[in-house]
């Protein structure tokens, strides 16, 4: 069954109206954590200080009432001297220091080394937070949105990635991000293609937290086959909404646009999932295509969207599965 943007958005709007404040709350949490697009950026304020007597201008990240000292080092272009300027206790001092070529080279080497060490530590911390904290929250957030599309979700769903097969969720999401990153090293376009190819991996984890990473990646590739470009265009269709969010200083983004967008993608996953199973294509679950799998060929007879009760012979989403 072919899906359309208008139909997905119709489903998303209905879900948003049905569970508005919970969805907005979860959306704000996910944006602040960096799990969704449209996150906030925090910029350091730069203050300027003008020394009336010397006419010099100094810049620093902070200069609160002369309580802290500020040191500025400037290299003169016409000599080997550097100018060291100090601002301490409200008083300005300037001193010329002569530095030899080798001393300057050593100082530069030390400065670059310190920068690289700090950069590496910061990058490592960011990666650890992303892998072990943000990714599980992202899976939980998508589960919340799926549940909202299918009914009324509870806020506790955002912790799903921590409560269900946490190690495997971390592992699968790591393999997904690693592949997208490696493909991005070739050129930007292959990375974008892979990003959309593996787009459904976190959604798959919301219902199959124990699935092996190879099965999750393959299932996402199958679901997105023929749908990558349409999904890309679906994202572009929110541009005018993003402009509205910018014009309202982020207010519209927080209270409508981002929840609306997240629900639309959740509706897309539900449609692709149901269409796939309705076509009687086996879905690998927990790393296998075996019997009694949640989406396996012979579930225990109680699937949520089955034709004859809570499940039928084709697993949870078999038979005459739900369609939009």
Secondary structure, DSSP 8 states (H G I E B T S, - for coil): ----HHHHHHHHHHHHHHSHHHHHHHHHHHHHHTSSSS--------EEEE-TTT--EEEES---TT-S-EEEEEE-TTSSEEEEEEEETTEEEEEEEE--HHHHHHHHHHHHHHHHHHHHHHHHHHHHHIIIIIHHHHHHHHHHHHHHHHS---GGGGGHHHHSSHHHHHHHHHHHHHHHHHHHHH-HHHHHHHHHHTTTHHHHHHH-TT--HHHHHHHHHHHHTTTHHHHHHHHHTTHHHHHHHHHTTTHHIIIIIHHHHHHHHHHHHHHHHHHHHHTT----BTTB--TT-TTSTT--S--TT-TTSS-BTTBTT-SS----
